[in-house]
Amino acid sequence: MKTINNNANPPLLPKDDAHWQRLIAKVQAMTLMDDIFFNCFMEDDTAAMQYVLNIIMERHDLKVISVKTQYAVPNIYGRGVRFDVLAIDQYGREYNFEVQNVSSGAAPKRARYNIDMLDLRHLKAGDDFDDLPETYVIFITAKDVMGYGLPIYHIDRHINELGIKFDDMAHIIYVNGENTSATPLGMLMQDFQNADPAKMHSKLLADKMKHLKSLDEEVCKMCNIVEEYVAERLAEAKAEAKAEATNNTLNSIKNLMKNTHWSAEKAMEAIGIPKSDYTQYLALL
């Protein structure tokens, strides 16, 4: 890998390590359609975000004043959410950007939930509902998840009986990554799916990608982020598997108790649950 780092310090990457070489190769193959790379790419970069936003919104005047990546919104009543990118323009409008290679990640109910979680951050007791900002949840998807062959889909609420817009100022947009036409949006989608900055249309995006993929310290940072991401996903998968196993066992206990009129302890003994775990399941019954 060619280095354009002029720093006299030795390279940060252990280039003789096979594991690191695999990570480096993975980083070099990443595009803006990879959510990890997209997050790192847009972190604090109002210029790049502004460029993308104006093309998607078919505007030239929008100015992004804030960009936050991996922005977490906790929910004390249930599931929280972590936005890929949250941008705010000069009018106070908020844009949640999500890139999705898998269609299931851009399900309509996820868009609905993201809209709700954007609102949840704002109002406190006694606040006026008019204080809620205009919001956009924007999914950039690898496939045409809507399936109608359009380059972009704008979703808003309507009053069915009147056929007019119900202006709650909450919007959902799906950008179809399969659209690679010779239009500004189509060329943006080409850039989003291109791993080689030399082949990108936008100089702004190409320069940023070259920076992230050429400097040793940036590549090292990306490798570490990939490792952390994989570790987090593995931990989440294990936790989900454990929760599912616990739920299945709990259902078995309940079914035995219902069908045989056994006590919880006898049902657990019949299933073969270790006595050390009895307290855990008794608390869930």
C-alpha positions as a Markdown table, in Angstrom:
| # | Residue | x | y | z |
|---|---|---|---|---|
| 1 | Met | 0.0 | 0.0 | 0.0 |
| 2 | Lys | 1.4 | 3.3 | -1.0 |
| 3 | Thr | 1.7 | 5.8 | 1.8 |
| 4 | Ile | 1.4 | 9.6 | 1.4 |
| 5 | Asn | 2.2 | 10.3 | 5.0 |
| 6 | Asn | 5.1 | 12.6 | 5.3 |
| 7 | Asn | 5.5 | 11.9 | 9.0 |
| 8 | Ala | 9.0 | 10.7 | 9.9 |
| 9 | Asn | 7.6 | 8.2 | 12.4 |
| 10 | Pro | 7.5 | 4.5 | 11.3 |
| 11 | Pro | 4.2 | 3.2 | 9.7 |
| 12 | Leu | 1.5 | 2.5 | 12.2 |
| 13 | Leu | 0.4 | -0.7 | 10.4 |
| 14 | Pro | 2.1 | -4.1 | 11.2 |
| 15 | Lys | 2.4 | -4.9 | 7.5 |
| 16 | Asp | 3.9 | -8.4 | 8.1 |
| 17 | Asp | 0.9 | -9.5 | 10.1 |
| 18 | Ala | -1.5 | -11.7 | 8.0 |
| 19 | His | -4.5 | -10.7 | 10.1 |
| 20 | Trp | -3.9 | -7.0 | 9.5 |
| 21 | Gln | -3.3 | -7.6 | 5.8 |
| 22 | Arg | -6.8 | -9.1 | 5.6 |
| 23 | Leu | -8.2 | -6.1 | 7.5 |
| 24 | Ile | -6.4 | -3.7 | 5.2 |
| 25 | Ala | -7.7 | -5.5 | 2.1 |
| 26 | Lys | -11.2 | -5.2 | 3.6 |
| 27 | Val | -10.9 | -1.5 | 4.2 |
| 28 | Gln | -9.5 | -1.0 | 0.6 |
| 29 | Ala | -12.6 | -2.8 | -0.8 |
| 30 | Met | -15.1 | -0.7 | 1.3 |
| 31 | Thr | -17.5 | 1.7 | -0.4 |
| 32 | Leu | -19.9 | 4.3 | 1.0 |
| 33 | Met | -22.5 | 1.6 | 1.0 |
| 34 | Asp | -20.7 | 0.0 | 3.9 |
| 35 | Asp | -22.2 | 1.5 | 7.0 |
| 36 | Ile | -18.9 | 1.4 | 8.9 |
| 37 | Phe | -17.1 | 3.2 | 6.2 |
| 38 | Phe | -20.0 | 5.7 | 5.6 |
| 39 | Asn | -20.0 | 6.6 | 9.3 |
| 40 | Cys | -16.2 | 7.2 | 9.3 |
| 41 | Phe | -16.4 | 9.1 | 6.0 |
| 42 | Met | -19.1 | 11.5 | 7.2 |
| 43 | Glu | -17.8 | 12.0 | 10.7 |
| 44 | Asp | -17.7 | 15.8 | 11.3 |
| 45 | Asp | -17.6 | 16.4 | 7.5 |
| 46 | Thr | -20.3 | 18.9 | 6.8 |
| 47 | Ala | -19.0 | 19.5 | 3.2 |
| 48 | Ala | -19.4 | 15.9 | 2.1 |
| 49 | Met | -22.7 | 15.6 | 3.8 |
| 50 | Gln | -23.9 | 18.8 | 2.3 |
| 51 | Tyr | -22.9 | 17.6 | -1.2 |
| 52 | Val | -24.9 | 14.4 | -0.7 |
| 53 | Leu | -27.9 | 16.1 | 0.8 |
| 54 | Asn | -28.3 | 18.7 | -1.9 |
| 55 | Ile | -28.3 | 16.0 | -4.6 |
| 56 | Ile | -30.8 | 13.8 | -2.9 |
| 57 | Met | -33.1 | 16.8 | -2.1 |
| 58 | Glu | -32.6 | 18.3 | -5.6 |
| 59 | Arg | -31.4 | 21.6 | -4.0 |
| 60 | His | -28.4 | 23.8 | -4.2 |
| 61 | Asp | -28.9 | 26.0 | -1.2 |
| 62 | Leu | -28.9 | 23.6 | 1.8 |
| 63 | Lys | -26.1 | 24.1 | 4.2 |
| 64 | Val | -25.3 | 21.4 | 6.7 |
| 65 | Ile | -24.3 | 22.9 | 10.0 |
| 66 | Ser | -23.8 | 19.7 | 12.1 |
| 67 | Val | -23.0 | 16.0 | 11.4 |
| 68 | Lys | -23.1 | 13.3 | 14.0 |
| 69 | Thr | -22.3 | 9.7 | 13.3 |
| 70 | Gln | -23.5 | 6.6 | 15.2 |
| 71 | Tyr | -25.8 | 8.9 | 17.2 |
| 72 | Ala | -27.5 | 6.8 | 19.9 |
| 73 | Val | -30.9 | 7.6 | 21.2 |
| 74 | Pro | -31.8 | 5.6 | 24.4 |
| 75 | Asn | -35.4 | 4.6 | 25.1 |
| 76 | Ile | -36.2 | 3.9 | 28.8 |
| 77 | Tyr | -39.5 | 2.2 | 27.7 |
| 78 | Gly | -38.0 | -0.2 | 25.1 |
| 79 | Arg | -35.6 | -0.5 | 22.3 |
| 80 | Gly | -33.3 | 2.5 | 21.6 |
| 81 | Val | -31.8 | 3.3 | 18.2 |
| 82 | Arg | -28.4 | 4.2 | 16.8 |
| 83 | Phe | -28.5 | 6.4 | 13.7 |
| 84 | Asp | -25.8 | 6.0 | 11.0 |
| 85 | Val | -25.6 | 9.7 | 10.4 |
| 86 | Leu | -27.6 | 12.6 | 11.8 |
| 87 | Ala | -27.3 | 15.9 | 10.0 |
| 88 | Ile | -28.9 | 19.3 | 10.6 |
| 89 | Asp | -29.3 | 22.1 | 8.1 |
| 90 | Gln | -29.4 | 25.8 | 8.4 |
| 91 | Tyr | -33.2 | 25.8 | 8.9 |
| 92 | Gly | -33.0 | 23.3 | 11.8 |
| 93 | Arg | -34.3 | 20.4 | 9.7 |
| 94 | Glu | -32.9 | 17.0 | 10.7 |
| 95 | Tyr | -31.8 | 14.2 | 8.4 |
| 96 | Asn | -31.2 | 10.7 | 9.5 |
| 97 | Phe | -29.1 | 8.9 | 6.8 |
| 98 | Glu | -29.0 | 5.1 | 6.8 |
| 99 | Val | -27.1 | 3.0 | 4.2 |
| 100 | Gln | -28.4 | -0.5 | 3.7 |
| 101 | Asn | -27.0 | -3.4 | 1.7 |
| 102 | Val | -29.7 | -5.7 | 3.0 |
| 103 | Ser | -33.3 | -4.9 | 2.2 |
| 104 | Ser | -34.5 | -6.0 | 5.6 |
| 105 | Gly | -32.6 | -3.2 | 7.2 |
| 106 | Ala | -34.7 | -0.7 | 5.4 |
| 107 | Ala | -38.1 | -2.1 | 6.3 |
| 108 | Pro | -41.0 | 0.5 | 6.4 |
| 109 | Lys | -41.6 | 0.0 | 10.1 |
| 110 | Arg | -37.9 | 0.7 | 10.8 |
| 111 | Ala | -38.3 | 4.0 | 9.0 |
| 112 | Arg | -41.4 | 4.7 | 11.1 |
| 113 | Tyr | -39.5 | 3.9 | 14.3 |
| 114 | Asn | -36.6 | 6.1 | 13.3 |
| 115 | Ile | -39.0 | 9.0 | 12.7 |
| 116 | Asp | -40.4 | 8.5 | 16.2 |
| 117 | Met | -37.0 | 8.3 | 17.8 |
| 118 | Leu | -35.9 | 11.5 | 16.1 |
| 119 | Asp | -38.9 | 13.2 | 17.8 |
| 120 | Leu | -38.3 | 11.6 | 21.1 |
| 121 | Arg | -35.1 | 13.5 | 21.6 |
| 122 | His | -36.8 | 16.9 | 21.6 |
| 123 | Leu | -39.8 | 17.5 | 23.7 |
| 124 | Lys | -39.8 | 17.7 | 27.5 |
| 125 | Ala | -42.9 | 18.0 | 29.7 |
| 126 | Gly | -44.6 | 21.3 | 28.9 |
| 127 | Asp | -42.9 | 21.8 | 25.6 |
| 128 | Asp | -45.1 | 22.8 | 22.6 |
| 129 | Phe | -45.5 | 20.3 | 19.8 |
| 130 | Asp | -44.7 | 23.1 | 17.3 |
| 131 | Asp | -41.2 | 23.0 | 18.6 |
| 132 | Leu | -40.6 | 19.7 | 16.8 |
| 133 | Pro | -38.4 | 20.2 | 13.8 |
| 134 | Glu | -39.0 | 19.0 | 10.3 |
| 135 | Thr | -37.4 | 15.6 | 9.9 |
| 136 | Tyr | -36.3 | 13.3 | 7.2 |
| 137 | Val | -35.3 | 9.6 | 7.4 |
| 138 | Ile | -33.3 | 8.8 | 4.3 |
| 139 | Phe | -32.5 | 5.2 | 3.4 |
| 140 | Ile | -29.8 | 4.7 | 0.7 |
| 141 | Thr | -30.3 | 1.1 | -0.4 |
| 142 | Ala | -28.2 | -1.2 | -2.6 |
| 143 | Lys | -31.4 | -2.7 | -4.1 |
| 144 | Asp | -34.7 | -1.2 | -5.2 |
| 145 | Val | -36.5 | -2.2 | -2.0 |
| 146 | Met | -39.8 | -0.5 | -3.1 |
| 147 | Gly | -39.7 | -2.5 | -6.3 |
| 148 | Tyr | -41.2 | 0.1 | -8.7 |
| 149 | Gly | -38.1 | 0.9 | -10.7 |
| 150 | Leu | -37.9 | 4.5 | -9.6 |
| 151 | Pro | -34.6 | 6.2 | -8.7 |
| 152 | Ile | -36.0 | 7.8 | -5.5 |
| 153 | Tyr | -39.2 | 7.4 | -3.4 |
| 154 | His | -40.7 | 10.2 | -1.2 |
| 155 | Ile | -43.1 | 9.0 | 1.5 |
| 156 | Asp | -45.4 | 11.4 | 3.4 |
| 157 | Arg | -48.7 | 11.0 | 5.2 |
| 158 | His | -51.9 | 11.9 | 3.4 |
| 159 | Ile | -55.6 | 12.4 | 4.3 |
| 160 | Asn | -57.1 | 9.5 | 2.3 |
| 161 | Glu | -60.6 | 11.0 | 2.0 |
| 162 | Leu | -59.3 | 14.3 | 0.6 |
| 163 | Gly | -56.2 | 13.2 | -1.2 |
| 164 | Ile | -54.2 | 16.0 | 0.3 |
| 165 | Lys | -51.0 | 15.9 | 2.4 |
| 166 | Phe | -51.2 | 15.6 | 6.2 |
| 167 | Asp | -48.4 | 18.0 | 7.0 |
| 168 | Asp | -46.8 | 16.7 | 10.1 |
| 169 | Met | -43.4 | 17.6 | 8.6 |
| 170 | Ala | -42.1 | 14.1 | 9.0 |
| 171 | His | -40.7 | 12.6 | 5.7 |
| 172 | Ile | -39.2 | 9.3 | 4.6 |
| 173 | Ile | -37.1 | 9.0 | 1.5 |
| 174 | Tyr | -35.7 | 5.8 | -0.2 |
| 175 | Val | -32.8 | 6.3 | -2.6 |
| 176 | Asn | -32.5 | 3.4 | -5.0 |
| 177 | Gly | -28.9 | 2.3 | -5.4 |
| 178 | Glu | -29.7 | 0.3 | -8.5 |
| 179 | Asn | -30.2 | 3.7 | -10.3 |
| 180 | Thr | -26.8 | 4.4 | -11.9 |
| 181 | Ser | -28.1 | 6.7 | -14.7 |
| 182 | Ala | -26.2 | 9.7 | -16.0 |
| 183 | Thr | -28.1 | 12.0 | -13.7 |
| 184 | Pro | -26.7 | 13.7 | -10.6 |
| 185 | Leu | -28.4 | 11.2 | -8.3 |
| 186 | Gly | -27.4 | 8.2 | -10.5 |
| 187 | Met | -23.8 | 9.3 | -10.6 |
| 188 | Leu | -23.9 | 9.8 | -6.8 |
| 189 | Met | -25.1 | 6.2 | -6.5 |
| 190 | Gln | -22.2 | 5.1 | -8.7 |
| 191 | Asp | -19.8 | 6.9 | -6.4 |
| 192 | Phe | -21.4 | 5.3 | -3.3 |
| 193 | Gln | -20.7 | 1.9 | -4.8 |
| 194 | Asn | -17.2 | 2.6 | -6.0 |
| 195 | Ala | -14.2 | 1.5 | -3.9 |
| 196 | Asp | -11.7 | 3.3 | -6.1 |
| 197 | Pro | -11.5 | 7.0 | -5.6 |
| 198 | Ala | -9.9 | 7.4 | -9.1 |
| 199 | Lys | -13.1 | 6.2 | -10.7 |
| 200 | Met | -15.5 | 8.4 | -8.7 |
| 201 | His | -17.3 | 11.4 | -10.3 |
| 202 | Ser | -17.2 | 13.7 | -7.4 |
| 203 | Lys | -13.8 | 15.2 | -6.6 |
| 204 | Leu | -15.0 | 16.1 | -3.1 |
| 205 | Leu | -15.9 | 12.5 | -2.3 |
| 206 | Ala | -12.9 | 11.0 | -4.1 |
| 207 | Asp | -10.4 | 13.2 | -2.2 |
| 208 | Lys | -12.0 | 12.1 | 1.1 |
| 209 | Met | -11.9 | 8.4 | 0.1 |
| 210 | Lys | -8.3 | 8.7 | -1.0 |
| 211 | His | -7.4 | 10.3 | 2.3 |
| 212 | Leu | -9.0 | 7.5 | 4.3 |
| 213 | Lys | -7.5 | 4.7 | 2.2 |
| 214 | Ser | -4.0 | 6.1 | 1.6 |
| 215 | Leu | -2.8 | 7.5 | 4.9 |
| 216 | Asp | -1.4 | 4.8 | 7.2 |
| 217 | Glu | -3.0 | 6.3 | 10.3 |
| 218 | Glu | -6.4 | 6.5 | 8.7 |
| 219 | Val | -6.2 | 2.9 | 7.4 |
| 220 | Cys | -5.1 | 1.8 | 10.9 |
| 221 | Lys | -8.0 | 3.7 | 12.4 |
| 222 | Met | -10.4 | 2.0 | 10.0 |
| 223 | Cys | -8.9 | -1.5 | 10.7 |
| 224 | Asn | -9.5 | -0.9 | 14.4 |
| 225 | Ile | -13.0 | 0.2 | 13.8 |
| 226 | Val | -13.7 | -2.9 | 11.7 |
| 227 | Glu | -12.4 | -5.1 | 14.4 |
| 228 | Glu | -14.5 | -3.4 | 17.1 |
| 229 | Tyr | -17.6 | -3.6 | 14.8 |
| 230 | Val | -17.1 | -7.3 | 14.2 |
| 231 | Ala | -16.6 | -7.9 | 18.0 |
| 232 | Glu | -19.7 | -5.9 | 18.8 |
| 233 | Arg | -21.8 | -7.8 | 16.2 |
| 234 | Leu | -20.5 | -11.1 | 17.5 |
| 235 | Ala | -21.3 | -10.1 | 21.1 |
| 236 | Glu | -24.8 | -9.0 | 20.0 |
| 237 | Ala | -25.4 | -12.3 | 18.1 |
| 238 | Lys | -24.3 | -14.3 | 21.2 |
| 239 | Ala | -26.6 | -12.2 | 23.4 |
| 240 | Glu | -29.5 | -12.6 | 21.1 |
| 241 | Ala | -28.9 | -16.4 | 20.8 |
| 242 | Lys | -28.7 | -16.6 | 24.6 |
| 243 | Ala | -31.9 | -14.6 | 25.0 |
| 244 | Glu | -33.7 | -16.9 | 22.5 |
| 245 | Ala | -32.5 | -20.0 | 24.2 |
| 246 | Thr | -33.7 | -18.7 | 27.6 |
| 247 | Asn | -37.1 | -17.8 | 26.1 |
| 248 | Asn | -37.4 | -21.2 | 24.5 |
| 249 | Thr | -36.6 | -22.9 | 27.8 |
| 250 | Leu | -39.0 | -20.6 | 29.6 |
| 251 | Asn | -41.8 | -21.6 | 27.3 |
| 252 | Ser | -41.0 | -25.3 | 27.8 |
| 253 | Ile | -41.3 | -24.8 | 31.6 |
| 254 | Lys | -44.6 | -22.9 | 31.2 |
| 255 | Asn | -46.0 | -25.6 | 28.9 |
| 256 | Leu | -45.1 | -28.4 | 31.3 |
| 257 | Met | -46.6 | -26.6 | 34.2 |
| 258 | Lys | -49.8 | -26.0 | 32.2 |
| 259 | Asn | -50.2 | -29.5 | 30.8 |
| 260 | Thr | -49.1 | -31.5 | 33.9 |
| 261 | His | -49.9 | -29.1 | 36.7 |
| 262 | Trp | -46.4 | -29.6 | 38.0 |
| 263 | Ser | -44.6 | -27.0 | 40.1 |
| 264 | Ala | -42.0 | -24.8 | 38.3 |
| 265 | Glu | -39.2 | -26.7 | 40.2 |
| 266 | Lys | -40.5 | -30.1 | 39.0 |
| 267 | Ala | -40.8 | -28.9 | 35.4 |
| 268 | Met | -37.3 | -27.5 | 35.5 |
| 269 | Glu | -36.0 | -30.8 | 36.9 |
| 270 | Ala | -37.8 | -32.7 | 34.1 |
| 271 | Ile | -36.2 | -30.5 | 31.5 |
| 272 | Gly | -32.8 | -31.0 | 33.0 |
| 273 | Ile | -32.1 | -27.4 | 34.0 |
| 274 | Pro | -29.2 | -27.1 | 36.5 |
| 275 | Lys | -30.5 | -26.2 | 40.0 |
| 276 | Ser | -28.1 | -23.2 | 40.0 |
| 277 | Asp | -30.3 | -21.7 | 37.2 |
| 278 | Tyr | -33.6 | -22.2 | 39.0 |
| 279 | Thr | -33.6 | -18.7 | 40.5 |
| 280 | Gln | -33.1 | -17.1 | 37.1 |
| 281 | Tyr | -36.1 | -18.9 | 35.5 |
| 282 | Leu | -38.3 | -18.4 | 38.6 |
| 283 | Ala | -37.8 | -14.7 | 38.3 |
| 284 | Leu | -39.0 | -14.8 | 34.7 |
| 285 | Leu | -42.1 | -16.8 | 35.2 |
